[in-house]
Amino acid sequence: MAENKRFIEVSTELKNEIAEKFKVTTRTVSSALNYETNSPSARIFRAYALNHGGKLYEVKLVDNPYDKVITL
């Protein structure tokens, strides 16, 4: 079973800029950039971050392909 995780990496300065511009806390911005929330404002924060130098990462967790290998 594979799991996917997405997050947007930005500098602390950009995170603070987004928080000040939209008058929210940095924790709200962090939740949006870590895809913990999906409100309309969270989508705006993510778009703003990507348009101002943020990088989107998608991490895929996969099962161990070697779990059926017998070690002698």
Summary of the structure (lengths in Angstrom):
residues: 72
radius of gyration: 17.0
end to end distance: 27.3
largest distance: 61.2
contacts: 165
relative contact order: 0.27
helix: 43%
strand: 19%
